[in-house]
Amino acid sequence: MKSGAIVVLHLVNPNEKYWGLLESLAEAGITLRGISLTSFEDWVSAVVHQDEGMALGLTTIFFPMARVERMFLDEPVGQIESLAQSFERRAGMSLGDYLDSGQGRAN
């Protein structure tokens, strides 16, 4: 997987799942510009409704490799759309366009 890919990370200690744009993949760990999957729906809803008061945003975070259990490309599976496709359908813009617009920063 290369920088710029949209991925889902499964982490351990504690168990968490993150989704976002892969910034870098190195021996020491993974840098991701993203959000916890537990907040994904609330974040998409805030983007769609342009909720300025919503404190959710994408953050750039480093995860040491010792925490990474696995990483998946965010891709559609059969008729099931990817999270990125769901975001694009609901928000009317791609994740790349959203990030390029400067809206993707956490407050």
N, C-alpha and C positions, 0 to 999 in steps of 0.2 A: 504494500500500500504506500502511496506517495502523498506528499504534502498537497493539500487542496482537495483530498478525498473527503466525502462526508461519511462518518463512521459512527458506530455504536460501540462503546467500551463497556465491558463487564469487569468490575473491580472487586477486590476482596479486602478485608480488614480495614474498614467495614465493607459489606456487600453494597455496591452501588452500581447504577448504570448511567452513563452519560452519552449524549448525542451531540455531534457538532462537526466542525471543520477541522481536519487534521492539520495542525500547523507544522509539527515535526515529529519524526520517529527516530529515536536514538537508542543506543545501548543503555543509557541511564534511565530513559523513560519516554513518555509521550506528552507532547504539548497539544492541547485541544482548545479550540475556541467554540464553546458550547454551553450546554445546560443539562442539569440532571433530568433524566426521563420522568421523574416524579413531578417536575414542574413544566414539562413540555406543553401539555394541553392549555394550562393557564397562560403560558407565554404566547402561544399561537393566538389564543383568544384576545390577549392584550394587543398584539400586533394588528390583528384583523380589525379590532374596534378602536385602534389608535388611542389606547388608554394611556395618556401621558403620566398619570399618577401611579401607574403600575411599576413597582420597583424591580420587576424581573428584567433581565437582559442577559445576553450571552457574555460569558467571561472567558478570559484566556487563563488556563490552568495547566499546571504540570503534574503529571502522575508518575511517580517512580515505577519502574518496571516491576518491582516486587509486588505492587498492588494490582497489576494488570493480569487478569485471568485469560481474557480473550478480547479480540477486536474484530468486528464485522464491518464490511462495507454496507452502507445503507442503500439497499437495492430492493426493487420490487420482487415479490415472489408470486408467480402466477398472476392472479387477479388482485392480489393484495399490494397496494401501493407502498412505496418507501415513505419514511417520515418526511424526507425532503419533498417528495411529491405531494404529500398531504399538506405541508406548509405552503407550497407554491399554489396549490389549488385553492386553499382557503384565504391566503394573503394576497394572491394576485401578483406575486413576484417570486423569483427564485431566491434561494438563500444567498447566493452570490450578490444579487442585486440589492437585497436587504442590507448585507454587510457593507457593500460599496457605498450605500446611501448614508452611512454613518449612524443609522438607527440602531445597530446591533450592539451598542455599548451599554453596559450595566449602568444604572444611575448611581 
